[in-house]
C-alpha cells in the first residue's frame, strides 16, 4: 500500500487549520477535494488504497520522516 500525506491547509502558514488535502508529494495532490476533517481525509485515503500519514508538526517537509506518523 503506497503512502499518501494528509496535509493541513492552508500550507506553510500559522493559524487555524481550514481543512486537509491528500498529497502524494510536495507538488502532486491525490484528489482536488479539501476535506473538512482529518478523519475524512484519512477515510478517503484508505478507500483509495493508500496508507495515510498525518503531520506531527504544522509546517511540514515530506522529505523529513520526523514530521509524519502513520494514521491510527
VMD Tcl script that draws the C-alpha trace (Angstrom):
set ca {
  {0.00 0.00 0.00}
  {1.63 3.32 -1.04}
  {1.80 6.30 1.32}
  {-0.23 9.49 0.98}
  {0.22 12.61 3.11}
  {-2.71 14.21 4.95}
  {-1.60 17.84 4.73}
  {-3.25 20.60 6.83}
  {-4.47 23.64 4.88}
  {-3.52 26.38 4.34}
  {0.01 25.11 3.81}
  {3.07 26.70 5.42}
  {1.12 29.24 7.45}
  {0.41 29.59 11.14}
  {-3.15 29.99 12.31}
  {-6.31 27.97 12.15}
  {-6.47 24.84 10.03}
  {-9.21 25.26 7.43}
  {-9.16 21.73 6.01}
  {-6.96 18.87 4.82}
  {-5.59 17.74 1.46}
  {-4.28 14.36 0.30}
  {-0.88 14.69 -1.37}
  {1.46 12.19 -3.00}
  {4.39 14.66 -2.99}
  {5.04 18.33 -2.29}
  {3.62 19.27 -5.71}
  {1.13 16.47 -6.53}
  {-2.28 16.12 -4.91}
  {-4.10 12.79 -4.91}
  {-7.51 14.50 -5.18}
  {-8.70 18.06 -5.67}
  {-11.01 17.77 -2.65}
  {-10.33 19.78 0.50}
  {-11.57 17.63 3.40}
  {-13.22 19.31 6.40}
  {-11.64 16.99 8.97}
  {-8.51 14.92 9.23}
  {-10.68 11.84 9.81}
  {-12.50 12.44 6.49}
  {-9.17 12.71 4.67}
  {-7.87 9.50 6.29}
  {-11.05 7.64 5.35}
  {-10.76 8.81 1.71}
  {-7.08 7.81 1.55}
  {-7.85 4.30 2.78}
  {-10.80 4.00 0.40}
  {-8.40 4.77 -2.49}
  {-5.92 2.09 -1.33}
  {-3.33 4.36 0.31}
  {-1.65 4.33 3.71}
  {-2.29 7.80 5.20}
  {0.48 9.66 7.02}
  {-0.54 12.59 9.23}
  {1.56 15.60 10.20}
  {3.28 15.79 13.59}
  {4.11 19.49 13.02}
  {2.24 22.41 11.42}
  {4.86 23.29 8.79}
  {5.76 20.04 7.10}
  {8.52 18.71 4.89}
  {7.73 15.47 3.07}
  {11.44 14.60 2.98}
  {11.66 14.62 6.78}
  {10.19 11.42 8.29}
  {10.12 13.05 11.76}
  {7.30 15.31 10.51}
  {4.95 12.36 9.80}
  {3.31 9.42 11.59}
  {1.00 6.68 10.42}
  {-2.70 7.35 10.96}
  {-4.27 5.02 13.53}
}
mol new
graphics top color blue
foreach p $ca { graphics top sphere $p radius 0.5 }
foreach p [lrange $ca 0 end-1] q [lrange $ca 1 end] { graphics top cylinder $p $q radius 0.2 }
display resetview
